[in-house]
Amino acid sequence: MLDLDKARKRHKKRVVVKVGTNVMTNKDNRIVRPILKKLVDQIARLYEEDIITVLISSGSVIAGMEVLDDNDIEDITIRRQVYSAVGQPRMMRHYYSIFHDYGMRCAQVLATKRDFAEGKHRDNMINCYEGLLSQGIVPIANEDDAVSLSMSMFSDNDELASLVAELIQADMLILLTDIDGVYDGNPADESSRLIKTVTTNQPVEQFIQSSNKSEGEGRGGMKSKINVAKQTAAKNIPTYIANGKREDCIIDIVNGKDVGTRVHLVEEEA
């Protein structure tokens, strides 16, 4: 039997990092390996400081589309399942190779929403994550798109990241996207300003613009990130929304630098 208390004290900090598809792809929707390498490089440097990371990684659908862009599957749900089933091992091959170059080990953890329900499923997930972390292995999580049913799907990987952060009692959650954080208007407008801190009761959702996503892109958006960040922060897990393409973004956030948007409990809730 795994001693959870002992396992959770093994590292100085636990950080959950979620990287979205738009961070790891270029304008042609192709996976950019150097971006993945920079991501792993930061995780490896944190590990040297006794800080362990759980990575929530999107990208399997895009990775599948890269090799199956010419197919005759008309049903969009089945097409997504096939893309994911083909793309997930491609993503893990990238990660396994890069982590290996740093002398580190990683593992794949696929889940559906039912795995986080109270009871045996949740206990099993805890044992899986704690077992991996106790051995210094970096879990790489994603939704099991190939088998998920609509009733057991996450709204997006932001929700999955929040559930994992709560599950492992993380010290912080970092949601990486392709803009610098939450703005008080359209990020493309020069008059818009980055909101550095957001409290759980601050109605910043009013500033968010709707966006249209193409097939293969993540299901989430900034509104989802804010909602998830507030829910996570309400559980006393500070959450950050930041630009994953910014140099040393994760390192700087963990070191307390003023990067991205920090979402936290209001003082009277703390």
DRENPA-3360 file (N, C-alpha, C; in nm, 2 decimals, always signed):
BEGIN
1 = MLDLDKAR = +0.08/-0.12/+0.00/+0.00/+0.00/+0.00/+0.09/+0.13/+0.00 ~ +0.06/+0.22/-0.09/+0.14/+0.34/-0.10/+0.10/+0.44/+0.01 ~ +0.20/+0.49/+0.08/+0.18/+0.59/+0.19/+0.17/+0.72/+0.12 ~ +0.04/+0.77/+0.11/+0.02/+0.90/+0.04/+0.08/+1.02/+0.11 ~ +0.08/+1.02/+0.24/+0.14/+1.14/+0.31/+0.29/+1.14/+0.28 ~ +0.35/+1.03/+0.29/+0.50/+1.02/+0.26/+0.53/+1.06/+0.11 ~ +0.44/+1.01/+0.02/+0.46/+1.03/-0.12/+0.45/+1.18/-0.15 ~ +0.35/+1.25/-0.09/+0.33/+1.39/-0.12/+0.43/+1.48/-0.06;
9 = KRHKKRVV = +0.52/+1.43/+0.03/+0.62/+1.51/+0.09/+0.76/+1.49/+0.02 ~ +0.75/+1.40/-0.08/+0.88/+1.36/-0.14/+0.94/+1.48/-0.22 ~ +0.86/+1.57/-0.28/+0.92/+1.68/-0.35/+0.88/+1.81/-0.29 ~ +0.96/+1.91/-0.31/+0.93/+2.04/-0.25/+0.80/+2.11/-0.30 ~ +0.77/+2.09/-0.43/+0.65/+2.15/-0.48/+0.60/+2.06/-0.59 ~ +0.47/+2.07/-0.61/+0.40/+2.00/-0.72/+0.33/+2.10/-0.81 ~ +0.36/+2.09/-0.94/+0.31/+2.19/-1.03/+0.24/+2.11/-1.15 ~ +0.11/+2.16/-1.18/+0.04/+2.10/-1.29/+0.05/+2.20/-1.40;
17 = VKVGTNVM = +0.09/+2.16/-1.52/+0.10/+2.25/-1.64/+0.02/+2.20/-1.75 ~ -0.07/+2.28/-1.80/-0.15/+2.24/-1.91/-0.11/+2.32/-2.04 ~ -0.07/+2.24/-2.14/-0.03/+2.31/-2.27/-0.14/+2.28/-2.37 ~ -0.19/+2.39/-2.43/-0.29/+2.37/-2.53/-0.23/+2.35/-2.67 ~ -0.32/+2.31/-2.76/-0.28/+2.28/-2.90/-0.22/+2.41/-2.97 ~ -0.28/+2.52/-2.93/-0.23/+2.65/-3.00/-0.10/+2.69/-2.96 ~ -0.05/+2.63/-2.85/+0.09/+2.66/-2.80/+0.19/+2.58/-2.88 ~ +0.16/+2.46/-2.91/+0.26/+2.37/-2.97/+0.25/+2.36/-3.12;
25 = TNKDNRIV = +0.16/+2.44/-3.19/+0.15/+2.43/-3.33/+0.19/+2.56/-3.40 ~ +0.22/+2.55/-3.53/+0.25/+2.67/-3.60/+0.13/+2.72/-3.68 ~ +0.14/+2.81/-3.77/+0.03/+2.87/-3.84/-0.04/+2.77/-3.93 ~ +0.04/+2.66/-3.97/-0.01/+2.56/-4.06/-0.07/+2.44/-3.98 ~ -0.09/+2.46/-3.85/-0.14/+2.36/-3.76/-0.06/+2.23/-3.76 ~ +0.07/+2.25/-3.75/+0.17/+2.14/-3.74/+0.24/+2.14/-3.61 ~ +0.26/+2.03/-3.55/+0.33/+2.02/-3.42/+0.47/+2.07/-3.43 ~ +0.51/+2.16/-3.35/+0.65/+2.22/-3.36/+0.73/+2.15/-3.24;
33 = RPILKKLV = +0.82/+2.06/-3.28/+0.90/+1.99/-3.18/+0.99/+2.08/-3.09 ~ +1.05/+2.18/-3.15/+1.13/+2.27/-3.06/+1.05/+2.33/-2.95 ~ +0.92/+2.36/-2.97/+0.84/+2.41/-2.86/+0.82/+2.31/-2.75 ~ +0.80/+2.18/-2.79/+0.79/+2.08/-2.69/+0.92/+2.06/-2.62 ~ +1.03/+2.08/-2.69/+1.16/+2.06/-2.62/+1.18/+2.17/-2.52 ~ +1.14/+2.30/-2.55/+1.15/+2.41/-2.45/+1.06/+2.38/-2.33 ~ +0.95/+2.32/-2.35/+0.86/+2.29/-2.24/+0.92/+2.18/-2.15 ~ +0.98/+2.08/-2.21/+1.04/+1.97/-2.13/+1.17/+2.03/-2.06;
41 = DQIARLYE = +1.24/+2.11/-2.13/+1.36/+2.17/-2.07/+1.32/+2.24/-1.94 ~ +1.21/+2.32/-1.93/+1.17/+2.38/-1.81/+1.13/+2.28/-1.70 ~ +1.06/+2.18/-1.74/+1.02/+2.08/-1.65/+1.14/+2.01/-1.59 ~ +1.24/+1.98/-1.67/+1.37/+1.92/-1.63/+1.44/+2.01/-1.53 ~ +1.45/+2.14/-1.56/+1.52/+2.24/-1.47/+1.44/+2.25/-1.34 ~ +1.31/+2.24/-1.34/+1.24/+2.25/-1.21/+1.27/+2.12/-1.13 ~ +1.28/+2.01/-1.20/+1.30/+1.88/-1.13/+1.44/+1.88/-1.06 ~ +1.53/+1.95/-1.11/+1.66/+1.97/-1.05/+1.65/+2.05/-0.92;
49 = EDIITVLI = +1.54/+2.13/-0.91/+1.51/+2.21/-0.79/+1.42/+2.14/-0.70 ~ +1.40/+2.01/-0.72/+1.31/+1.93/-0.64/+1.16/+1.97/-0.66 ~ +1.12/+2.02/-0.78/+0.99/+2.05/-0.81/+0.94/+1.96/-0.92 ~ +0.84/+1.88/-0.89/+0.79/+1.78/-0.98/+0.67/+1.83/-1.06 ~ +0.66/+1.80/-1.19/+0.55/+1.85/-1.27/+0.46/+1.74/-1.33 ~ +0.33/+1.77/-1.34/+0.24/+1.69/-1.41/+0.20/+1.77/-1.54 ~ +0.22/+1.71/-1.65/+0.19/+1.78/-1.78/+0.06/+1.73/-1.84 ~ -0.03/+1.83/-1.86/-0.16/+1.80/-1.93/-0.14/+1.85/-2.07;
57 = SSGSVIAG = -0.13/+1.76/-2.17/-0.09/+1.79/-2.30/-0.21/+1.76/-2.40 ~ -0.25/+1.87/-2.47/-0.33/+1.85/-2.59/-0.24/+1.81/-2.71 ~ -0.30/+1.80/-2.83/-0.22/+1.78/-2.95/-0.25/+1.65/-3.02 ~ -0.31/+1.55/-2.95/-0.33/+1.42/-3.02/-0.41/+1.43/-3.15 ~ -0.52/+1.51/-3.15/-0.60/+1.52/-3.27/-0.52/+1.58/-3.38 ~ -0.45/+1.69/-3.35/-0.37/+1.76/-3.46/-0.27/+1.66/-3.51 ~ -0.20/+1.59/-3.42/-0.10/+1.49/-3.45/-0.15/+1.38/-3.54 ~ -0.28/+1.34/-3.52/-0.34/+1.24/-3.60/-0.38/+1.30/-3.74;
65 = MEVLDDND = -0.42/+1.43/-3.74/-0.46/+1.49/-3.87/-0.34/+1.51/-3.96 ~ -0.22/+1.52/-3.90/-0.10/+1.53/-3.98/-0.07/+1.42/-4.07 ~ -0.11/+1.30/-4.03/-0.09/+1.18/-4.11/-0.22/+1.12/-4.17 ~ -0.33/+1.18/-4.13/-0.46/+1.13/-4.19/-0.54/+1.25/-4.25 ~ -0.47/+1.35/-4.30/-0.55/+1.46/-4.36/-0.63/+1.42/-4.48 ~ -0.60/+1.31/-4.54/-0.68/+1.27/-4.66/-0.75/+1.14/-4.62 ~ -0.87/+1.15/-4.57/-0.95/+1.03/-4.53/-1.10/+1.05/-4.57 ~ -1.17/+0.95/-4.57/-1.31/+0.96/-4.61/-1.41/+0.93/-4.50;
73 = IEDITIRR = -1.37/+0.96/-4.37/-1.46/+0.94/-4.26/-1.55/+1.07/-4.25 ~ -1.68/+1.05/-4.27/-1.77/+1.16/-4.27/-1.82/+1.20/-4.13 ~ -1.84/+1.11/-4.05/-1.89/+1.14/-3.91/-1.78/+1.21/-3.83 ~ -1.81/+1.33/-3.79/-1.71/+1.41/-3.72/-1.66/+1.35/-3.59 ~ -1.75/+1.28/-3.52/-1.72/+1.22/-3.39/-1.62/+1.10/-3.41 ~ -1.65/+1.02/-3.51/-1.57/+0.91/-3.54/-1.43/+0.96/-3.59 ~ -1.44/+1.06/-3.67/-1.31/+1.12/-3.73/-1.22/+1.17/-3.62 ~ -1.28/+1.23/-3.52/-1.20/+1.28/-3.41/-1.14/+1.16/-3.33;
81 = QVYSAVGQ = -1.22/+1.06/-3.31/-1.17/+0.94/-3.23/-1.05/+0.88/-3.31 ~ -1.06/+0.87/-3.44/-0.95/+0.81/-3.52/-0.83/+0.90/-3.51 ~ -0.85/+1.03/-3.53/-0.74/+1.12/-3.52/-0.66/+1.11/-3.39 ~ -0.74/+1.10/-3.28/-0.68/+1.09/-3.15/-0.61/+0.96/-3.13 ~ -0.67/+0.85/-3.17/-0.61/+0.72/-3.16/-0.48/+0.71/-3.23 ~ -0.47/+0.77/-3.35/-0.35/+0.77/-3.43/-0.25/+0.87/-3.37 ~ -0.30/+0.99/-3.33/-0.21/+1.10/-3.28/-0.15/+1.08/-3.14 ~ -0.22/+1.01/-3.05/-0.17/+1.00/-2.92/-0.03/+0.93/-2.91;
89 = PRMMRHYY = -0.01/+0.82/-2.97/+0.12/+0.76/-2.97/+0.23/+0.85/-3.03 ~ +0.19/+0.93/-3.13/+0.28/+1.02/-3.20/+0.33/+1.12/-3.10 ~ +0.23/+1.18/-3.02/+0.27/+1.28/-2.92/+0.36/+1.22/-2.81 ~ +0.32/+1.10/-2.77/+0.41/+1.03/-2.67/+0.55/+1.00/-2.72 ~ +0.56/+0.97/-2.85/+0.69/+0.94/-2.90/+0.78/+1.07/-2.90 ~ +0.71/+1.18/-2.93/+0.79/+1.31/-2.91/+0.83/+1.33/-2.77 ~ +0.74/+1.32/-2.68/+0.77/+1.35/-2.54/+0.87/+1.24/-2.48 ~ +0.85/+1.12/-2.51/+0.94/+1.01/-2.46/+1.08/+1.04/-2.50;
97 = SIFHDYGM = +1.10/+1.07/-2.63/+1.23/+1.10/-2.69/+1.30/+1.22/-2.62 ~ +1.22/+1.33/-2.60/+1.28/+1.45/-2.55/+1.31/+1.43/-2.40 ~ +1.22/+1.37/-2.32/+1.25/+1.35/-2.18/+1.37/+1.26/-2.17 ~ +1.38/+1.16/-2.25/+1.49/+1.07/-2.25/+1.63/+1.14/-2.27 ~ +1.62/+1.24/-2.36/+1.74/+1.32/-2.38/+1.79/+1.40/-2.25 ~ +1.69/+1.43/-2.17/+1.72/+1.49/-2.04/+1.75/+1.40/-1.93 ~ +1.75/+1.27/-1.96/+1.77/+1.17/-1.85/+1.65/+1.15/-1.76 ~ +1.53/+1.19/-1.81/+1.41/+1.18/-1.73/+1.31/+1.07/-1.79;
105 = RCAQVLAT = +1.22/+1.03/-1.71/+1.12/+0.94/-1.75/+0.98/+1.00/-1.75 ~ +0.90/+0.96/-1.84/+0.76/+1.01/-1.85/+0.67/+0.89/-1.87 ~ +0.54/+0.92/-1.84/+0.44/+0.81/-1.86/+0.31/+0.87/-1.91 ~ +0.23/+0.80/-1.99/+0.11/+0.84/-2.04/-0.01/+0.80/-1.94 ~ -0.09/+0.90/-1.92/-0.21/+0.87/-1.83/-0.33/+0.93/-1.91 ~ -0.42/+0.84/-1.96/-0.54/+0.88/-2.03/-0.66/+0.86/-1.94 ~ -0.75/+0.95/-1.94/-0.86/+0.95/-1.85/-0.99/+1.00/-1.91 ~ -1.10/+0.96/-1.86/-1.23/+1.02/-1.89/-1.28/+1.08/-1.76;
113 = KRDFAEGK = -1.39/+1.15/-1.77/-1.44/+1.23/-1.65/-1.48/+1.13/-1.54 ~ -1.53/+1.01/-1.57/-1.58/+0.92/-1.47/-1.46/+0.87/-1.38 ~ -1.34/+0.88/-1.43/-1.23/+0.84/-1.35/-1.20/+0.92/-1.23 ~ -1.27/+1.04/-1.23/-1.25/+1.13/-1.11/-1.37/+1.13/-1.02 ~ -1.46/+1.04/-1.05/-1.58/+1.03/-0.96/-1.54/+0.97/-0.83 ~ -1.60/+1.01/-0.72/-1.57/+0.95/-0.59/-1.59/+0.80/-0.59 ~ -1.49/+0.73/-0.53/-1.50/+0.59/-0.52/-1.38/+0.52/-0.58 ~ -1.39/+0.40/-0.63/-1.28/+0.32/-0.68/-1.21/+0.38/-0.79;
121 = HRDNMINC = -1.28/+0.45/-0.88/-1.22/+0.51/-1.00/-1.12/+0.62/-0.95 ~ -1.17/+0.70/-0.87/-1.08/+0.81/-0.82/-0.96/+0.76/-0.74 ~ -0.99/+0.66/-0.65/-0.88/+0.60/-0.57/-0.77/+0.54/-0.66 ~ -0.82/+0.48/-0.77/-0.73/+0.42/-0.87/-0.64/+0.53/-0.94 ~ -0.70/+0.64/-0.97/-0.63/+0.76/-1.03/-0.53/+0.81/-0.94 ~ -0.57/+0.83/-0.81/-0.47/+0.88/-0.71/-0.35/+0.78/-0.70 ~ -0.38/+0.65/-0.69/-0.27/+0.56/-0.68/-0.17/+0.56/-0.80 ~ -0.23/+0.58/-0.92/-0.16/+0.59/-1.04/-0.06/+0.71/-1.04;
129 = YEGLLSQG = -0.12/+0.83/-1.01/-0.04/+0.95/-1.01/+0.06/+0.95/-0.90 ~ +0.02/+0.91/-0.78/+0.12/+0.91/-0.67/+0.23/+0.81/-0.69 ~ +0.20/+0.69/-0.75/+0.30/+0.59/-0.78/+0.40/+0.65/-0.88 ~ +0.35/+0.72/-0.98/+0.45/+0.77/-1.08/+0.53/+0.88/-1.02 ~ +0.47/+0.98/-0.95/+0.54/+1.09/-0.89/+0.64/+1.04/-0.78 ~ +0.61/+0.93/-0.71/+0.70/+0.88/-0.61/+0.83/+0.83/-0.67 ~ +0.83/+0.80/-0.80/+0.94/+0.75/-0.87/+1.01/+0.86/-0.96 ~ +0.96/+0.98/-0.94/+1.02/+1.09/-1.02/+0.98/+1.08/-1.17;
137 = IVPIANED = +0.87/+1.01/-1.20/+0.83/+1.00/-1.34/+0.72/+1.11/-1.37 ~ +0.74/+1.18/-1.48/+0.65/+1.29/-1.51/+0.52/+1.23/-1.58 ~ +0.41/+1.24/-1.52/+0.28/+1.19/-1.59/+0.25/+1.29/-1.70 ~ +0.21/+1.24/-1.81/+0.16/+1.32/-1.92/+0.02/+1.28/-1.95 ~ -0.08/+1.37/-1.91/-0.22/+1.33/-1.92/-0.29/+1.40/-2.03 ~ -0.39/+1.33/-2.08/-0.48/+1.38/-2.18/-0.61/+1.30/-2.17 ~ -0.72/+1.36/-2.23/-0.84/+1.29/-2.23/-0.83/+1.17/-2.32 ~ -0.90/+1.06/-2.29/-0.90/+0.95/-2.37/-1.01/+0.97/-2.48;
145 = DAVSLSMS = -0.98/+1.05/-2.58/-1.07/+1.09/-2.68/-1.12/+0.97/-2.76 ~ -1.04/+0.87/-2.77/-1.07/+0.75/-2.86/-1.19/+0.68/-2.80 ~ -1.22/+0.68/-2.67/-1.32/+0.60/-2.61/-1.42/+0.69/-2.53 ~ -1.40/+0.81/-2.52/-1.49/+0.90/-2.43/-1.62/+0.91/-2.50 ~ -1.73/+0.89/-2.41/-1.86/+0.92/-2.45/-1.90/+1.06/-2.41 ~ -2.00/+1.11/-2.47/-2.04/+1.25/-2.44/-2.06/+1.28/-2.29 ~ -2.12/+1.18/-2.22/-2.15/+1.20/-2.08/-2.02/+1.19/-1.99 ~ -1.91/+1.13/-2.05/-1.79/+1.12/-1.97/-1.68/+1.20/-2.02;
153 = MFSDNDEL = -1.71/+1.30/-2.11/-1.61/+1.39/-2.17/-1.58/+1.51/-2.08 ~ -1.46/+1.55/-2.07/-1.43/+1.68/-2.01/-1.48/+1.79/-2.10 ~ -1.51/+1.91/-2.05/-1.54/+2.02/-2.13/-1.43/+2.05/-2.22 ~ -1.31/+2.04/-2.17/-1.18/+2.06/-2.24/-1.07/+2.01/-2.15 ~ -0.94/+2.02/-2.19/-0.83/+1.98/-2.11/-0.80/+2.08/-2.00 ~ -0.86/+2.20/-2.00/-0.84/+2.29/-1.88/-0.91/+2.22/-1.76 ~ -1.03/+2.17/-1.79/-1.11/+2.10/-1.68/-1.03/+1.98/-1.63 ~ -0.97/+1.90/-1.72/-0.89/+1.79/-1.68/-0.77/+1.83/-1.59;
161 = ASLVAELI = -0.71/+1.94/-1.63/-0.59/+1.99/-1.56/-0.63/+2.03/-1.41 ~ -0.75/+2.10/-1.40/-0.80/+2.14/-1.27/-0.83/+2.02/-1.18 ~ -0.89/+1.91/-1.24/-0.92/+1.79/-1.16/-0.79/+1.72/-1.12 ~ -0.69/+1.72/-1.21/-0.56/+1.66/-1.17/-0.50/+1.74/-1.06 ~ -0.50/+1.87/-1.07/-0.44/+1.96/-0.97/-0.50/+1.93/-0.83 ~ -0.63/+1.92/-0.83/-0.70/+1.89/-0.70/-0.66/+1.75/-0.65 ~ -0.66/+1.65/-0.75/-0.63/+1.51/-0.72/-0.50/+1.49/-0.65 ~ -0.39/+1.56/-0.70/-0.26/+1.54/-0.64/-0.22/+1.65/-0.54;
169 = QADMLILL = -0.32/+1.74/-0.51/-0.30/+1.85/-0.41/-0.18/+1.93/-0.46 ~ -0.19/+1.98/-0.58/-0.08/+2.06/-0.64/-0.06/+2.20/-0.57 ~ +0.06/+2.25/-0.58/+0.08/+2.38/-0.52/+0.04/+2.49/-0.62 ~ +0.03/+2.46/-0.75/-0.02/+2.56/-0.84/-0.06/+2.49/-0.97 ~ -0.14/+2.56/-1.05/-0.18/+2.52/-1.18/-0.15/+2.63/-1.28 ~ -0.08/+2.59/-1.39/-0.05/+2.68/-1.49/-0.11/+2.64/-1.62 ~ -0.20/+2.73/-1.68/-0.27/+2.70/-1.81/-0.20/+2.78/-1.91 ~ -0.13/+2.71/-2.01/-0.06/+2.78/-2.11/-0.14/+2.80/-2.24;
177 = TDIDGVYD = -0.14/+2.92/-2.29/-0.21/+2.94/-2.42/-0.12/+3.03/-2.50 ~ -0.17/+3.09/-2.61/-0.08/+3.16/-2.70/-0.09/+3.31/-2.69 ~ -0.16/+3.36/-2.58/-0.16/+3.50/-2.55/-0.11/+3.52/-2.40 ~ -0.08/+3.64/-2.37/+0.00/+3.66/-2.24/-0.09/+3.65/-2.12 ~ -0.22/+3.64/-2.13/-0.31/+3.62/-2.02/-0.44/+3.68/-2.04 ~ -0.51/+3.73/-1.94/-0.65/+3.78/-1.95/-0.63/+3.93/-1.97 ~ -0.70/+3.98/-2.08/-0.70/+4.12/-2.11/-0.83/+4.19/-2.08 ~ -0.83/+4.32/-2.07/-0.96/+4.39/-2.04/-1.03/+4.43/-2.17;
185 = GNPADESS = -1.00/+4.36/-2.28/-1.06/+4.39/-2.41/-1.00/+4.29/-2.51 ~ -1.01/+4.31/-2.64/-0.96/+4.22/-2.74/-0.80/+4.23/-2.73 ~ -0.73/+4.12/-2.71/-0.59/+4.13/-2.70/-0.52/+4.19/-2.82 ~ -0.59/+4.19/-2.94/-0.53/+4.24/-3.06/-0.54/+4.40/-3.06 ~ -0.62/+4.46/-2.97/-0.63/+4.60/-2.97/-0.52/+4.66/-2.88 ~ -0.46/+4.77/-2.94/-0.35/+4.84/-2.86/-0.40/+4.89/-2.73 ~ -0.53/+4.93/-2.72/-0.58/+4.99/-2.60/-0.61/+4.89/-2.49 ~ -0.61/+4.76/-2.52/-0.63/+4.66/-2.42/-0.51/+4.64/-2.33;
193 = RLIKTVTT = -0.54/+4.61/-2.21/-0.43/+4.59/-2.11/-0.44/+4.45/-2.04 ~ -0.33/+4.40/-2.01/-0.32/+4.27/-1.94/-0.37/+4.29/-1.80 ~ -0.46/+4.20/-1.75/-0.50/+4.20/-1.62/-0.41/+4.11/-1.54 ~ -0.33/+4.16/-1.45/-0.22/+4.09/-1.38/-0.28/+3.99/-1.28 ~ -0.38/+4.03/-1.20/-0.44/+3.94/-1.10/-0.59/+3.95/-1.11 ~ -0.65/+3.83/-1.09/-0.79/+3.82/-1.09/-0.83/+3.74/-0.96 ~ -0.94/+3.79/-0.89/-0.99/+3.72/-0.78/-1.10/+3.63/-0.82 ~ -1.14/+3.53/-0.74/-1.24/+3.44/-0.77/-1.38/+3.50/-0.79;
201 = NQPVEQFI = -1.40/+3.62/-0.74/-1.53/+3.68/-0.75/-1.53/+3.80/-0.85 ~ -1.42/+3.82/-0.92/-1.41/+3.93/-1.02/-1.46/+3.89/-1.15 ~ -1.56/+3.97/-1.21/-1.63/+3.93/-1.33/-1.56/+3.97/-1.46 ~ -1.44/+3.91/-1.48/-1.36/+3.95/-1.60/-1.41/+3.88/-1.72 ~ -1.50/+3.78/-1.71/-1.56/+3.71/-1.83/-1.62/+3.81/-1.93 ~ -1.66/+3.92/-1.88/-1.73/+4.02/-1.97/-1.63/+4.07/-2.07 ~ -1.50/+4.06/-2.05/-1.41/+4.11/-2.15/-1.37/+4.01/-2.26 ~ -1.42/+3.89/-2.25/-1.37/+3.78/-2.34/-1.45/+3.78/-2.47;
209 = QSSNKSEG = -1.38/+3.77/-2.58/-1.44/+3.77/-2.71/-1.46/+3.62/-2.75 ~ -1.57/+3.59/-2.82/-1.60/+3.46/-2.86/-1.50/+3.43/-2.98 ~ -1.47/+3.30/-3.00/-1.38/+3.26/-3.11/-1.43/+3.14/-3.18 ~ -1.40/+3.12/-3.31/-1.43/+3.00/-3.38/-1.31/+2.91/-3.39 ~ -1.32/+2.79/-3.35/-1.21/+2.70/-3.36/-1.24/+2.60/-3.47 ~ -1.13/+2.57/-3.55/-1.14/+2.47/-3.65/-1.12/+2.33/-3.60 ~ -1.15/+2.23/-3.68/-1.14/+2.09/-3.63/-0.99/+2.06/-3.60 ~ -0.97/+2.00/-3.49/-0.83/+1.97/-3.44/-0.78/+2.06/-3.34;
217 = EGRGGMKS = -0.84/+2.18/-3.34/-0.80/+2.28/-3.23/-0.87/+2.24/-3.10 ~ -0.82/+2.28/-2.99/-0.87/+2.25/-2.86/-1.02/+2.30/-2.85 ~ -1.09/+2.23/-2.76/-1.23/+2.27/-2.74/-1.24/+2.40/-2.65 ~ -1.14/+2.42/-2.57/-1.15/+2.53/-2.47/-1.11/+2.67/-2.53 ~ -1.14/+2.77/-2.46/-1.10/+2.91/-2.50/-1.07/+2.98/-2.37 ~ -1.06/+3.12/-2.38/-1.02/+3.20/-2.27/-1.13/+3.20/-2.16 ~ -1.26/+3.20/-2.20/-1.37/+3.19/-2.10/-1.36/+3.07/-2.02 ~ -1.33/+2.95/-2.09/-1.31/+2.83/-2.02/-1.20/+2.83/-1.92;
225 = KINVAKQT = -1.09/+2.89/-1.96/-0.97/+2.90/-1.88/-1.00/+2.98/-1.75 ~ -1.07/+3.09/-1.77/-1.11/+3.18/-1.65/-1.20/+3.10/-1.56 ~ -1.30/+3.03/-1.61/-1.39/+2.96/-1.53/-1.31/+2.85/-1.45 ~ -1.23/+2.78/-1.52/-1.15/+2.67/-1.46/-1.05/+2.73/-1.36 ~ -0.99/+2.84/-1.39/-0.89/+2.90/-1.30/-0.96/+2.94/-1.17 ~ -1.08/+3.00/-1.18/-1.15/+3.04/-1.06/-1.19/+2.92/-0.97 ~ -1.24/+2.82/-1.04/-1.28/+2.70/-0.97/-1.16/+2.64/-0.89 ~ -1.05/+2.64/-0.96/-0.93/+2.58/-0.90/-0.87/+2.67/-0.79;
233 = AAKNIPTY = -0.87/+2.80/-0.81/-0.83/+2.89/-0.71/-0.91/+2.89/-0.59 ~ -1.04/+2.86/-0.61/-1.14/+2.85/-0.49/-1.10/+2.73/-0.40 ~ -1.02/+2.64/-0.45/-0.98/+2.52/-0.38/-0.84/+2.55/-0.32 ~ -0.80/+2.68/-0.32/-0.67/+2.72/-0.26/-0.55/+2.67/-0.34 ~ -0.57/+2.66/-0.48/-0.46/+2.63/-0.57/-0.45/+2.75/-0.66 ~ -0.35/+2.83/-0.64/-0.33/+2.95/-0.73/-0.31/+2.90/-0.87 ~ -0.38/+2.97/-0.96/-0.38/+2.93/-1.10/-0.33/+3.05/-1.19 ~ -0.25/+3.01/-1.29/-0.20/+3.12/-1.38/-0.24/+3.09/-1.52;
241 = IANGKRED = -0.27/+3.19/-1.60/-0.30/+3.18/-1.74/-0.19/+3.27/-1.81 ~ -0.11/+3.20/-1.89/+0.01/+3.27/-1.95/+0.04/+3.22/-2.09 ~ +0.13/+3.29/-2.15/+0.18/+3.26/-2.29/+0.28/+3.15/-2.29 ~ +0.25/+3.03/-2.34/+0.34/+2.92/-2.34/+0.45/+2.93/-2.43 ~ +0.45/+3.03/-2.52/+0.55/+3.05/-2.62/+0.66/+3.15/-2.57 ~ +0.63/+3.21/-2.45/+0.72/+3.30/-2.39/+0.84/+3.23/-2.33 ~ +0.96/+3.28/-2.35/+1.08/+3.21/-2.30/+1.07/+3.19/-2.15 ~ +1.09/+3.07/-2.10/+1.10/+3.04/-1.96/+0.98/+3.08/-1.88;
249 = CIIDIVNG = +0.86/+3.07/-1.95/+0.74/+3.11/-1.88/+0.71/+3.03/-1.76 ~ +0.72/+2.90/-1.76/+0.69/+2.82/-1.64/+0.79/+2.84/-1.53 ~ +0.91/+2.85/-1.56/+1.02/+2.88/-1.46/+0.99/+3.01/-1.39 ~ +0.96/+3.11/-1.47/+0.94/+3.24/-1.41/+0.82/+3.24/-1.32 ~ +0.71/+3.18/-1.36/+0.59/+3.17/-1.28/+0.62/+3.10/-1.14 ~ +0.68/+2.99/-1.15/+0.72/+2.91/-1.03/+0.81/+2.99/-0.94 ~ +0.89/+3.07/-1.00/+0.98/+3.16/-0.92/+0.92/+3.29/-0.87 ~ +0.79/+3.30/-0.90/+0.72/+3.42/-0.84/+0.73/+3.55/-0.93;
257 = KDVGTRVH = +0.78/+3.54/-1.05/+0.79/+3.66/-1.13/+0.65/+3.70/-1.19 ~ +0.64/+3.82/-1.23/+0.52/+3.88/-1.27/+0.49/+3.84/-1.41 ~ +0.43/+3.72/-1.43/+0.41/+3.67/-1.57/+0.27/+3.63/-1.58 ~ +0.20/+3.67/-1.69/+0.06/+3.62/-1.71/-0.04/+3.68/-1.62 ~ -0.15/+3.61/-1.60/-0.26/+3.65/-1.51/-0.27/+3.55/-1.40 ~ -0.26/+3.60/-1.28/-0.27/+3.51/-1.16/-0.41/+3.51/-1.11 ~ -0.48/+3.40/-1.09/-0.61/+3.39/-1.04/-0.60/+3.33/-0.90 ~ -0.66/+3.40/-0.80/-0.65/+3.35/-0.66/-0.77/+3.39/-0.58;
265 = LVEEEA = -0.78/+3.33/-0.46/-0.88/+3.36/-0.37/-0.88/+3.50/-0.32 ~ -1.00/+3.56/-0.30/-1.01/+3.69/-0.24/-0.98/+3.67/-0.09 ~ -0.93/+3.78/-0.03/-0.88/+3.77/+0.11/-0.98/+3.71/+0.21 ~ -1.11/+3.76/+0.19/-1.21/+3.71/+0.29/-1.24/+3.56/+0.27 ~ -1.20/+3.50/+0.15/-1.23/+3.36/+0.13/-1.11/+3.28/+0.18 ~ -0.99/+3.34/+0.19/-0.87/+3.26/+0.22/-0.87/+3.21/+0.36;
% end
